[in-house]
Amino acid sequence: MPTDAGNLDEDPFRIELVAEDIPTPRRYQVVFDEARIDPDVQKVVRRLVRHGFQAYLVGGCVRDLLLDRRPKDFDVATSARPEEVRELFRNSRIIGRRFRLVHVLFQGGKVIEVATFRRNPKEDSDDGSELLIRSDNAFGVAHEDALRRDFRINALFYDVEARQILDWVGGMDDVRRQVVHTIGEPETRFREDPIRILRALKFAGRLGFAITPDVYDAVVYCRDALALAARPRLSEEILRLLRGGQARRTIYLAWETGVLDVLLPEVSALLYDDRGDDGPGQRLWRVLDYVDRRTAADRPLDDTVLWTLLLLEPMKEACDGVRDRAAAVADFLEPLIDRLAISRRYADGMRRIVAVLPRLAGGRAGRFARTDIFQPALDVLAAELTARGESTEAIDRLRSAPQPRRHHADAPQYRR
């Protein structure tokens, strides 16, 4: 927490209201540990301010600093237009069509994302009949940018020079209370962008926050709107649920709210299984525990492995009594590829992994050890055996054995 933060039971942040007579925004004086704020992002903000622009740290990085977490990424919001940012930083490029922003590049591949203040594009239209946002590139001012964000905990701005939090939406209260709430009426916000439903689950799971009752009810009521969302965004958000370190909790929330029924009914059906600890549903929960332990140990699993583990139980059922496991998995995945735009690369990896699992479980790898999918397949097997409470010694032997040179030079490379 910030250095002036006190006991949570008394006052979570012991913040000082700097300008009580200015209702919008409310300004809170905070002192963050400077070591937690990337020096390069401070340089970006200060250069923008020095050239006459407003510039703030925004979003998740501010929330994480308040929660005494080290942010993974730092985002900057500014009054400067993308072309103006590009002129100030030679080491930058403008990206995006739907949402134009600037990436400022630093050594080691570091990227600082700089976005111009935006406002809700609905305000440009006289037709309020369609809520779904299809464009998000209307420039605005700082308070409009805050109001167009999804959740109040993600709409806090931090002034680096003044060391102040700017809060237009009540986000500080939500951080104190540890709750997730939309900016504005939940059903409206979810119908504007159904992906926000998955983001609500993600933040509740990852941060250990509660979802407020009205937001929870809106998640349940609006879950069918996910069918209107862009399929690649659905696929990416599901991966984010799995990568965030609280996969079990977030997938449980997705199941509890019925969201999983919409996105992955094949998985949801297994979770209703009542065959006890040996049932496929209970095995999935233990597999997700394994995923979370790997993330906590800073040994995150490959995206292909994450997809395989999430779908492993229904894929195994599809293989029951079938000689050609690869073909059975391919048939099983076809409707999911269509529904969620799961990439063919991931689907090919899942097909190959599930096909070879019985052989690997018997300690035999053969020529498969020469392929790029070998180590991801061992990760899947390790998760499955751990979930079953069985020994992983065979995997340890396969990992430690000298690996032959891979013979597929053009084989797909899997993300680590």
Secondary structure, DSSP 8 states (H G I E B T S, - for coil): --TT---TTT-SS--EES-TT--SSEEEE----GGGS-HHHHHHHHHHHHTT--EEEETHHHHHHHTT---S--EEEESS-HHHHHHH-SSEEEE-SSS-EEEEE-GGG-EEEEEE-B--GGGG-S--S---------B--HHHHHHTSSBGGG--EEETTTTEEEESSSHHHHHHHTEE-BSS-HHHHHHH-THHHHHHHHHHHHHT-EE-HHHHHHHHHHGGGGGGS-HHHHHHHHHHHHHSS-HHHHHHHHHHTTHHHHH-HHHHHHHT--SGGGSHHHHHHHHHHHHHHHHHTT----HHHHHHHHHHHHHHHHHTT-S-HHHHHHHHHHHHHHHH---HHHHHHHHHHHHHHHHHHTT--GGGGGSTTHHHHHHHHHHHHHHHT---HHHHHHHHS-----S-TT------
